[in-house]
Amino acid sequence: MGDSSPDTRRGPDGVDWAQWLQRHAEQPLARVPDASTRGDTIVQVALVLVAALALQLVFVAFAATLLGGADITRESAPVVFLALVQAVGLLAFLVAGLAYLRRRDDPTLVGIRRPTRHDIGTILVGFVVLVGIAYTTELLFEALGFELAQNQAVIQGRENPELFLVFIPIQFLVTGPAEELLFRGVVQGLLRRAYGVVPAIAVSSALFSLAHYSALIGEGDLLPAFLTLFLSGVVLGTLYEYSRTLLVPVVTHAVWNAFVFGTLYVGTVQSIAW
């Protein structure tokens, strides 16, 4: 962190950051909780994830119906339709995470503070690591003869290249905040308290990977995609534990996704031109 002195300021919700940092620092790398804590944690994590996925189905169906009523369909206006449906679907994760935090009334579960210059460096390091993981796993699995599964957003973007550009701001406004609040903030936070830091990062990353299953349905092998998502989750979870603020994985996640969509746009446009 940029300043070694404790931050005694209070956030807009009255959170004492010094108290949060002290409680967070007391978490061990790993531990075996008692049966009661274990059961309560598993139930809490399962409930918030099921609620988020259920809300996503409802939000997507509602958005598609509302857009259809305005004559905005996948056939008539694919870029607008697909972008809005994806954004609304991800908003479900944000709503579920915020609703859980409000109901739990525990301001120390998720750490958010004003970013520092050191956080910017941490974000850059995280971004470089994510780039390295993506390209290394892709080359490795291609060398092993795997046919890589494609995310549905990538397939849709290649059919409508402008969609890649629209996806970029969505990463900063919705995707990064929503997915990081749910998986790193809430899920990893709950698991950390019960099992310690390392199991929390590992399990939340596995759940983060599995949550993308519906977006990967189609041709190709799922293992490379799941492994890449899992390792990306480990990086983002580690950044969160290191920086002690959710803003770092949020921005890192958004920058990485934006980089991917920007690269895909340039590649798709160039291939069409050729």
C-alpha positions as CSV (number, residue, x, y, z in Angstrom):
1,M,0.0,0.0,0.0
2,G,1.2,3.5,-0.7
3,D,1.2,4.8,2.9
4,S,2.3,2.6,5.7
5,S,0.4,4.6,8.3
6,P,-3.1,3.3,9.1
7,D,-6.0,5.0,7.3
8,T,-8.3,6.2,10.0
9,R,-10.7,8.0,7.7
10,R,-14.3,6.8,7.3
11,G,-15.9,6.1,4.0
12,P,-19.3,7.3,2.9
13,D,-21.0,4.4,4.6
14,G,-19.2,5.0,7.9
15,V,-16.6,2.2,7.4
16,D,-13.6,2.5,9.6
17,W,-10.8,1.5,7.2
18,A,-8.3,1.0,10.0
19,Q,-10.7,-1.5,11.6
20,W,-11.2,-3.2,8.3
21,L,-7.5,-3.5,7.6
22,Q,-6.8,-4.8,11.1
23,R,-9.5,-7.5,10.8
24,H,-8.4,-8.4,7.3
25,A,-4.7,-8.7,8.3
26,E,-5.7,-11.2,11.0
27,Q,-6.9,-13.7,8.5
28,P,-4.6,-16.7,8.3
29,L,-3.4,-18.2,5.0
30,A,-5.5,-21.3,5.6
31,R,-7.4,-22.9,8.4
32,V,-10.1,-25.6,9.1
33,P,-13.2,-24.0,10.5
34,D,-15.6,-25.6,12.9
35,A,-18.7,-27.4,11.5
36,S,-21.0,-24.5,12.3
37,T,-18.9,-21.9,10.5
38,R,-18.3,-24.3,7.6
39,G,-21.9,-25.0,7.1
40,D,-23.0,-21.3,7.5
41,T,-20.4,-20.2,5.0
42,I,-21.3,-22.8,2.4
43,V,-25.0,-21.8,2.7
44,Q,-24.2,-18.1,2.4
45,V,-22.0,-18.5,-0.6
46,A,-24.5,-20.8,-2.3
47,L,-27.4,-18.5,-1.6
48,V,-25.8,-15.4,-3.0
49,L,-24.6,-17.2,-6.1
50,V,-27.9,-18.9,-6.8
51,A,-29.6,-15.5,-6.3
52,A,-27.2,-13.8,-8.7
53,L,-27.7,-16.4,-11.4
54,A,-31.4,-16.4,-11.0
55,L,-31.6,-12.7,-11.2
56,Q,-29.4,-12.8,-14.3
57,L,-32.0,-15.0,-16.0
58,V,-34.8,-12.7,-15.0
59,F,-33.0,-9.5,-16.0
60,V,-32.0,-10.9,-19.4
61,A,-35.5,-12.1,-20.2
62,F,-37.0,-8.8,-19.1
63,A,-34.5,-6.8,-21.1
64,A,-35.1,-8.9,-24.2
65,T,-38.8,-8.5,-23.9
66,L,-38.6,-4.8,-23.3
67,L,-36.3,-4.3,-26.3
68,G,-38.4,-6.5,-28.5
69,G,-41.4,-4.3,-27.6
70,A,-39.4,-1.3,-28.9
71,D,-38.6,-3.3,-32.1
72,I,-35.0,-3.6,-31.1
73,T,-34.1,-7.3,-31.7
74,R,-31.0,-9.3,-32.5
75,E,-32.0,-9.3,-36.1
76,S,-32.9,-5.6,-36.5
77,A,-30.3,-4.0,-34.3
78,P,-27.8,-6.7,-33.2
79,V,-25.2,-4.3,-31.7
80,V,-27.6,-2.4,-29.5
81,F,-29.6,-5.5,-28.5
82,L,-26.6,-7.7,-27.6
83,A,-24.8,-4.9,-25.7
84,L,-27.8,-4.0,-23.6
85,V,-28.7,-7.6,-22.9
86,Q,-25.2,-8.4,-21.7
87,A,-25.0,-5.2,-19.6
88,V,-28.4,-5.8,-18.0
89,G,-27.5,-9.5,-17.3
90,L,-24.3,-8.5,-15.5
91,L,-26.2,-5.9,-13.5
92,A,-27.8,-8.8,-11.8
93,F,-24.5,-9.7,-10.2
94,L,-24.1,-6.2,-8.9
95,V,-27.7,-6.1,-7.5
96,A,-27.2,-9.5,-5.9
97,G,-23.9,-8.4,-4.3
98,L,-25.2,-5.1,-3.0
99,A,-28.4,-6.6,-1.7
100,Y,-26.5,-9.2,0.2
101,L,-24.2,-6.6,1.7
102,R,-27.2,-4.5,2.7
103,R,-29.0,-7.4,4.3
104,R,-25.9,-8.6,6.1
105,D,-25.1,-5.1,7.3
106,D,-21.4,-5.9,7.7
107,P,-19.3,-3.0,6.3
108,T,-16.0,-4.8,7.0
109,L,-16.7,-7.7,4.6
110,V,-15.7,-5.8,1.5
111,G,-12.7,-3.4,1.5
112,I,-12.9,-0.2,-0.7
113,R,-10.8,2.8,-0.2
114,R,-9.4,5.8,-2.1
115,P,-6.8,4.5,-4.6
116,T,-3.1,5.4,-4.3
117,R,-0.2,5.6,-6.8
118,H,0.9,2.3,-5.6
119,D,-2.4,0.8,-6.6
120,I,-1.9,2.0,-10.1
121,G,1.4,0.1,-10.2
122,T,-0.4,-3.0,-8.8
123,I,-3.1,-2.7,-11.5
124,L,-0.4,-2.5,-14.3
125,V,1.4,-5.6,-12.9
126,G,-1.9,-7.5,-12.7
127,F,-2.7,-6.6,-16.3
128,V,0.7,-7.8,-17.5
129,V,0.2,-11.1,-15.6
130,L,-3.2,-11.6,-17.1
131,V,-1.9,-11.0,-20.6
132,G,0.9,-13.5,-19.9
133,I,-1.6,-16.2,-18.6
134,A,-3.9,-15.8,-21.6
135,Y,-1.3,-16.1,-24.3
136,T,0.7,-18.8,-22.5
137,T,-2.4,-21.0,-21.9
138,E,-3.6,-20.5,-25.5
139,L,-0.2,-21.5,-27.0
140,L,0.1,-24.4,-24.7
141,F,-3.4,-25.9,-25.4
142,E,-3.1,-25.3,-29.1
143,A,0.3,-27.2,-29.1
144,L,-1.5,-30.0,-27.2
145,G,-4.1,-30.2,-30.0
146,F,-7.1,-28.7,-28.1
147,E,-9.7,-26.8,-30.0
148,L,-10.3,-23.7,-27.9
149,A,-13.9,-22.9,-27.0
150,Q,-15.0,-19.4,-27.8
151,N,-16.9,-17.0,-25.6
152,Q,-20.3,-16.2,-27.1
153,A,-19.5,-12.5,-26.8
154,V,-16.5,-13.1,-29.1
155,I,-18.6,-15.0,-31.7
156,Q,-21.2,-12.2,-31.6
157,G,-18.5,-9.6,-32.0
158,R,-16.9,-11.2,-35.0
159,E,-20.3,-11.1,-36.7
160,N,-20.8,-7.4,-35.7
161,P,-17.3,-5.9,-35.1
162,E,-18.8,-2.6,-33.7
163,L,-20.0,-4.7,-30.8
164,F,-16.4,-5.1,-29.6
165,L,-16.2,-1.3,-29.3
166,V,-19.5,-1.0,-27.4
167,F,-18.3,-3.8,-25.0
168,I,-15.3,-1.7,-23.9
169,P,-17.1,0.9,-21.8
170,I,-19.4,-1.8,-20.4
171,Q,-16.3,-3.5,-18.9
172,F,-15.7,-0.4,-16.8
173,L,-19.3,0.5,-16.0
174,V,-20.7,-2.9,-15.3
175,T,-18.6,-6.1,-15.9
176,G,-15.6,-5.2,-13.7
177,P,-17.6,-3.8,-10.7
178,A,-20.4,-6.5,-10.9
179,E,-18.2,-9.6,-11.2
180,E,-15.6,-8.4,-8.7
181,L,-18.1,-7.3,-6.1
182,L,-19.8,-10.7,-6.3
183,F,-16.8,-13.1,-6.6
184,R,-13.9,-11.2,-4.9
185,G,-15.8,-9.0,-2.5
186,V,-18.7,-11.1,-1.3
187,V,-17.7,-14.8,-2.1
188,Q,-14.0,-14.5,-1.4
189,G,-14.7,-12.3,1.6
190,L,-17.0,-15.0,3.2
191,L,-14.6,-17.8,2.3
192,R,-11.6,-15.9,3.7
193,R,-13.2,-15.5,7.1
194,A,-14.0,-19.2,7.3
195,Y,-11.1,-20.9,5.5
196,G,-8.3,-18.3,5.3
197,V,-6.8,-16.5,2.4
198,V,-5.5,-19.2,0.1
199,P,-8.6,-21.5,0.1
200,A,-10.8,-18.4,-0.4
201,I,-8.9,-17.3,-3.5
202,A,-8.8,-20.8,-4.9
203,V,-12.5,-21.6,-4.4
204,S,-13.8,-18.2,-5.5
205,S,-11.7,-18.4,-8.6
206,A,-13.2,-21.9,-9.4
207,L,-16.7,-20.5,-8.9
208,F,-15.8,-17.5,-11.1
209,S,-14.7,-19.9,-13.8
210,L,-17.8,-22.1,-13.6
211,A,-20.1,-19.0,-13.7
212,H,-18.9,-18.5,-17.3
213,Y,-20.1,-21.9,-18.4
214,S,-23.2,-20.7,-20.2
215,A,-21.2,-18.2,-22.2
216,L,-18.9,-21.0,-23.4
217,I,-21.4,-23.5,-24.6
218,G,-20.7,-24.4,-28.2
219,E,-18.0,-26.0,-30.2
220,G,-14.5,-26.4,-28.8
221,D,-12.9,-27.7,-25.6
222,L,-14.0,-26.1,-22.4
223,L,-10.9,-27.0,-20.3
224,P,-8.6,-24.3,-21.7
225,A,-11.2,-21.6,-21.1
226,F,-12.0,-22.8,-17.6
227,L,-8.3,-23.0,-16.7
228,T,-7.6,-19.5,-18.1
229,L,-10.6,-18.1,-16.2
230,F,-9.5,-19.9,-13.0
231,L,-6.0,-18.5,-13.2
232,S,-7.3,-15.1,-14.0
233,G,-9.5,-15.3,-10.9
234,V,-6.5,-16.3,-8.8
235,V,-4.6,-13.2,-10.1
236,L,-7.6,-10.9,-9.4
237,G,-8.1,-12.5,-6.0
238,T,-4.4,-12.1,-5.1
239,L,-4.5,-8.5,-6.2
240,Y,-7.5,-7.9,-3.9
241,E,-5.7,-9.5,-0.9
242,Y,-2.5,-7.6,-1.6
243,S,-4.1,-4.2,-2.2
244,R,-6.9,-4.6,0.4
245,T,-9.2,-2.6,-1.9
246,L,-11.8,-4.0,-4.4
247,L,-11.0,-1.1,-6.7
248,V,-7.7,-2.8,-7.8
249,P,-9.2,-6.0,-9.2
250,V,-12.2,-4.1,-10.6
251,V,-10.0,-1.8,-12.7
252,T,-7.6,-4.6,-13.6
253,H,-10.5,-6.8,-14.7
254,A,-12.0,-4.0,-16.8
255,V,-8.7,-3.0,-18.4
256,W,-7.9,-6.6,-19.3
257,N,-11.3,-7.2,-20.9
258,A,-11.2,-3.9,-22.7
259,F,-7.8,-4.8,-24.1
260,V,-9.1,-8.1,-25.3
261,F,-12.1,-6.5,-27.0
262,G,-10.0,-3.8,-28.6
263,T,-7.6,-6.4,-29.9
264,L,-10.4,-8.5,-31.3
265,Y,-11.9,-5.4,-33.0
266,V,-8.7,-4.6,-34.8
267,G,-8.1,-8.2,-35.8
268,T,-11.7,-8.6,-37.1
269,V,-11.7,-5.4,-39.1
270,Q,-8.3,-6.3,-40.6
271,S,-9.5,-9.7,-41.6
272,I,-12.6,-8.3,-43.3
273,A,-10.4,-5.8,-45.1
274,W,-8.1,-8.5,-46.4
